[in-house]
Amino acid sequence: MAQFVPAEPFDLVIFGGTGDLSQRKLLPALFHRDRDGQFSDDSRIIAVSRGELAAADFTGFVHDSLRRHLADDEFDEATWQRFSRRLHGQRLDVTTADGWDGLGAALAKEPDHIRVFYLAMLPSLYGSTASNLARAGLTNARSRIVLEKPVGSDHASARAINDEVGCVFEENQVYRIDHYLGKETVQNLAALRFANSLFEPLWRHGAIDHVQITVAEDLGTGNRAEFYDRTGALRDMVQNHMLQLLCLVAMEPPISLSHEELRNEKIKVLKALRPITPDNVKQVTVRGQYTSGAVAGELVKGYQEELGPETASDTETFVAIKAEIDNWRWADTPFYLRTGKRLASKSSEIVLQFRPVAHSIFPKDSGELEPNRLVIRLQPNEGVQLSIVTKEPGPGGFRLRSLPLNLSFTDTYQVRYPDAYERLLMEVLRGNPALFMHREEVERAWGWIDGIIDSWQQSRMKAQDYVAGTWGPTDSVRLLDRDGREWRNPHDD
């Protein structure tokens, strides 16, 4: 059974402390960790915002937010009484160099605490906030800064942000969060590959026909429509979440699980990604945008309707890519990436499709001899599934059937383990950067994504309509059909 290890005393400063991310993810995650006894009595959570809240009003605001975002059985009064004493509100406009004295005075009360500055704000403010922290004398050798994704909107802006933050903080003090790296199943990839002699010899082009990575959402853009229209699915999901998953699946075995070794192997994968150019972009990528339709039995608006009649947008809400890695392990084994909003269901999974057997010895009427398939479910119902072919029992001939071997983390362990943000916040407090992105990872990922965006623009490749509640535009099916393959849609089994 896993043990919860307490963290050293800390001051966690959340810039954007009353914003959406703080309310939905950060404060509930911190409450859970406090409930499990991982915080010292003198550790503090300081929420920075432009608005001014009296102490009682701020405490009440957090209480109401937690009750909205936690299940009834996750909230208890004893933990709340302890948690509420940690909370401090601080009014501050981070866009100016003035007004930092109040935060400085608060931090000066505990000079020996670990200081974590969590930037839950626009990426364009990362550099100036880091500079103002240094100018106000609030950084020290035990300080850490957390950057939410996306870091920039292209290679140039990402490099500029990294340079600005890097002028204040050493690289080992910078934690670039991708919450997918905190998921239990994503971390289990290392155990699956490197702790089981069954898989690693087969984890290569000779045994694997292709890999599929799907990150599907059934929700639309909602109140993020204006932001999303400047971003799109490629920047919002592929540049960070999906390329990180691709790297973890495709990387060579690291010498150890140290963050340096993991980072080096992931960077090698990014270096080996075959560039996508105007000559082949229409053959290896698909852009889509959802129209009105039914999702889970409910009629929903199309993307253009959500934006409003005054806005005509070609921003993609769906993207599919055939990615190829030019190295010995993965030569001629494509990685198909797919992500989108308003799809048939909310689900994320990695599928490794093995090559078919070289020769069938079974009668033609025994049934289809399906290749083995390893499915790693990230959400919902985290777990691992391996399909194998067996003979159906009983008389009447030799009949074959593909059946799944299932490992459900929830059913097997029957215990609540920390979610992604809980785990990542604790890793920041412990000073462990293994689950975070190095600046070179971010910049190389943007370099590959920039090539796709430039190719779309040069070839004038438009987003195709797809009906909400489906699995995307028809060209996404053709992307695999041209190779004699097909998507495995989640819940197919």
N, C-alpha and C positions, 0 to 999 in steps of 0.2 A: 504494500500500500504506500502511495506517495505521501511524503511528509511536507507540511508547510513550514518553510524556514523563515523566521522573522528577518525583516530588513533593518539596517542601521537607521538611527534617527535621521530624518530628512525634512527639508522644506520643499514642497512641490508647488511651483508657481505656474498656474494655468493662464496663459494669455488667451483671451476669448473665453473666460471662465464661466460666463453665463450664456454662452452660445449653444447651438444645437448639438455639436459633437460632445461638448462637456456634459450636457444634460442626458443625452441618450447613451453615451458610452463611458466617458471617463469617470464621472461621479458614481454611477452604479458599479463600475469595476473596482473603484477604490473602496466603496462600501463593502463589497464582498470580501476584499482582502483584509479589511479591518475586522469584519465578522469572524474571519478565520484566525485572528490573532497575530497578524504579520507586522503590525505597526507598533512602534514604541509609543508610550504615553505622550511624549513631547513632540512627536512628528506632526507637521502642520501641512494644511492644504490652503494655499492662498490663491483666490480667484481674482484675476485682474480683468476689469472691464471699463468701458468709457463711462457708463452710468454709475451714479452714486447710490448705494444702498446702505441704510442703517444696519447695524449688526443684527438686530432682530429680524429686519426685513430680509436680509440675505440668508439667514438661517432658515427662515420660513420658505424662501424661494427654493432652496436646496431640498428641504423636506418634501415640498409639493412635487418637485421634479422626480425625486426618488420614488415616491408613491405612484407616479405615473409610469415609470419605466422599470420597476421591479415587481415581480409577482408577489402576491400577499404573503406566501410562505418564505420569501427571501428577505422581507423586512421585519426586523424585530426592534423593540423599543430600547433594549439594553445596548445594542450596537449603535443605535441612533444617538443615544445620549453621549456615548464615547466619541462617535464620529462628529457630532455637531460641535464638540469642543475644539476640534482640529480646524474648523472652518474660519477663514478670515477673508473678507472682501476688501479689495483695493481698487480705488478709482485711478485710472491712468490712461492717457492718450499716447499710445506707443509711437505715433507718427511724429511726435515732437521730442526734442532733447530735454525739455523742461518737465518738471513734475514728478521726477523719479525719487525724490527724497523720502516720500512716504513708504515706498516699497523698500528703499534702502534701510530705513529705520526699523522696519519689521524684520528684515533678514538679519540685521545687526544683533538682534536679541539672542540669536542662536548661531554664533559665528562658526561653530564646529560641525554644524549639520551638513550633510550632503545637500547640494542645491541643484534641483532639476527645474529647468525652464521649458515648459511644454507649450509649443506655439501652435495652438488650435485656431489658426487665423489664415488670412490670405497669404499664399506663398510670396507675393510681391513685397510683403512686410518683413520677411524673415531676415534679410540682410540688415535693414535699418534697426530692427529690434535688437539684433545681436550687437550692433555698434553702440546703441544707446545703453545696453546693459554694461558694456565695457566702459563707456564714458562715465557712467554713474558709479563705477567701481564695485559692481555687484558680482563680478565673476572671480573665481579663484580656481585653484588646482582641483578642487572637488566638485566643480560645477559641471553640469551636463545639459545639453540642449537637445530637445526632441522636435523634429520637423515632420509634420504630417504630409502625406502625399496629396497632390503631386508636387515634386520639387521642380518647379518651372513648367513651361509649356512647350519647350523645345530644347535642343542641345545647348544653344547659346544662352538662354535664360537660366537653365539648370546650372551651367558652368558659372554664370555670374553670381547666382545665389550661393553656390558652394564656395566661391572665392570670398564673398563678403562674410559669410559665416566663418570661413576658415581663417580670416584675419583675426578673429577673436578666440575661437575654440580650436583646439587640436582635433585631428580627425578621430581620435579615440574618445573624444568627448561629445561627438555628434551622433545622434541616433535618428536615422531616417526610417520612419515607421511605415511598414506595409502590413496591415493587420492579418493578411492571409498567412504570413510567416509565423503567426502565433497560434494558428489552428492546430489542434492535436494531430489530425491526420496528416497535415503537411509535415510536421516534425517527425511523424512516424515513417515517412518515406525513407529516412536514413536507416531506421531499424529494419524496415522491410527489405531493403536492398542489401545492406551490409552485415546483417545479423542472421541471414538465412542463406545457406549455401545453395538452396534450390533456385534462387532468383538471379544472383549476380552473374553467373556464367551465361545466362540467357538474356541479360539486359543489354542487348546490342542488335545491330542490323541483321545478323545471321538468323536470329530467332524471332524478332519482332517485325511485323509487317508495317505497322504504323502506330502512331500515338495520337489520341484525341484529348483535347483539354477544353471543357465547356464550363463557362461561368454564366449562368442564366438568371435573369431577374424577371419576376412577373409584374413588378411595379413599374410605373412610368416615371417621368422626371419630377412630377409634383411641384413643390415650391422651389426646386432647383432648376427649373426650366431655363431661366435666363443664364445662370452659370453654365448649365450643361450645353447650351447652344454655342458657347464659346469654346467648348472642350470636345465633346463627342466621345463615342465609345472607344476609339483607338487610343486617345490620350488618357481617358478616364480609367480604363481597365487593362488594356493590353500592355501599355508601357511599364506598368508596375506589377499588378497582381499576376497577370498571365505569363509575362516573361520570367518572373521569379519562379513560378511553378514549372515552366519549361526548363529553366536552369537546374532546378533541384532534381527533375527527372533525368535530364541528359548529362549531368556533370560526371566527370571521372571520379573514382573513389578518392576522397581526400586522405592525406596521411593520418589526420586526426580530426576530431570535431571542433577544433579551435576555430575561432572566427576568421583568423588569417587564412587557414587552409580552405575553409568553406568558401570564403570570398574569392580566393584565387581560382578555384575550380569553376565557380559560376561565371567569372569574368572570361575564362577560356571559352565557355559556351557562347557567350555574347559575341566574342571575337569571331567565332566560327559560323555565326548566322549568315546565310547567303543573302546579300543585298537584294531588295526588290526594286526594280527599275521601271521606267515608263514602257519598256519593251515587253515586260511580262506581267505588269501589275493587274491587268484585267483577267489574266489566266489564273492568278494565284491569290487574289483578294476579292472580297464581296463587301459592298456597302449597302446598308438597308436603313429604312426609317418606317416606324410603325404607323399604321392608320387605325381608325376606330375598329373595334371588334369586341369579342367577349373573352374575358379572363376569369376563370373560375366561376362561370355563369353570370358574371356581371358585365354589362355593357360599359366600355370605357372610351374616352376620347382618343383621337389620334394625336401625334406629336404636334402637328401644325395647329390643331385646335387648342392644345395646352399653351402654346406660345402666344396665341392670339391672332386675329385676322390681319393685323397690320404687319406681321412678320412672315416673310417667305424665306424658309431656311432649307439648306441642303445638308445640314449636320447629320451625321450617321448616328443612329441609336442601336445599330447592329453592325458587327464586323466579323467576317470569317477570313482566315488566312491559312494558306499552305506554306508553312515555314520549313526550311531545310537547313541542316547543320552539316557543314563541310568538314567532317573529321572522320577518323577511322571507325569509331564506334557506331556512328549514325549515318554513314554514307547510304544514300538511296532509301532512307527510312523517313518519310515525311512526318511532321508534327502539324496536325490540323487544330487551329485555335478558333474558338467561336464564343462570342459574348454578345449580349443584347438585353434591351429592356422590353417589357411587355411580351415576354415569351410565354410558352405554355405553362411553365412552372418555375419556381425558384429552386435552383439546384446548381451545385458545382461538383465536378468530378473529373478525374483523369482516367483514361482508358488506354491500356496497352494491349493492342490486338496482336496475338502471336501468329506466325505464319502457319498455313495449313500443313497437315501431314504430307510427306512427300508422295506417298502412294497408299491408296485405300485397298484393303483386303476384304472389305465387307460387301455383301450383296447389294445390288443397286436399289432394291426395295427396302433396305434397312433404315432408310432415312438420311437426311442431310448430315454430312460429317462437318460440323461447325468448328472453326478454329478456337483454341482456348483464348480466354480474355481475362485480363486482370483489371478490375474496376476499383479505383480508390475514391470513395465518396467523401467530399469535404463538407458538404451540407446539402440537405438536412440529413440526420441520422448518420453521423460520421462512422465510417467503417471501411472494410476491405472485402471484396467479393472476387472469387476465382471460379470461372466456369470450366467444367470438365465434361467430357462426353462419357456416358455410361450406357450399359444395356438396360432397357426396360425389363423388369422382371415379368415372368409368366410365360405361358406357351404361345404358339402362333407365329413362330419365326424369330429372326434376330432383328430387333428394333433398337435404334440408337436414339439417345436423347441428351441434349446439353443441359446440365443442371448446375446451379451455383452453390459454392461453398461460401457461407457468409460469416463474417466477423463484424458484429455490431458493437462499437465501444460502449454504448449505453447499456445494452443488454448484458454484455460480458462483465463490465466492471461495476455497474449499478451504483455509481457514486458520481457526484457532481465535481468535475474538475474545472479549474479556471478557464474562462473563455479567452479569446485572443487578446483583448485589451488588458485583461487582468494579468495575463502571463507577460506581455510585453512591458507593461508598467513596472512589474517586479524585476524584470531583467535590466531595465534602465537603473533602478535603484541599486541593484547589485553590481552595476558596472560591467555587464556582459553584453558585448555588441554582436554576438553570433547570429541573432535573429533580426538584424537590421542591415540596411543597405549601405555599402561603401560608396563614396562619391563616384568612383570609376564605374561601378555597376549602373548607377543612375545615368551617367553621361553616355555610356556606350549604348544603353537601352534607348535613350533619346536619339542617338545617332541613327539607329536602325529604324525607329519610328519616323524620324524626319524624312528618310528615304521613301517611305510609303506615302507620306503626305505630299511630298514634292511630286511623286509619280502620279498620284490621283489628280493633282492640279494640272500637270502637264498633259495628261491624257483626257482631262475633263470628264472624269469618271463620276457619275451621279449616283446618289443613293436610291436604291430601288424600294418601292413600297412593299410592306408585308403587313398582313392583318394581325392586329393584337390578339394574343392567345395562340399563335402558331409558333413554329420553330424558325421563323425568319424567312427571307426571300427565297424564291425557287432556285436562284443561282447558287445559293449555299449548298443545296442538294447536288447540283451539277458539279460543284467544285470537287466533290469526292467521286461522283459518278463517272467523271472523265477518267479517273484512275481505277475504276472497277471496285470502288469502296462505297460505304454508306455510313452516315452518322449513327452512332448509338445514342438515341435520345434517353435521358434519364427516366427511370421507371419502366424501361422496356422489359425488364425481366419480371 
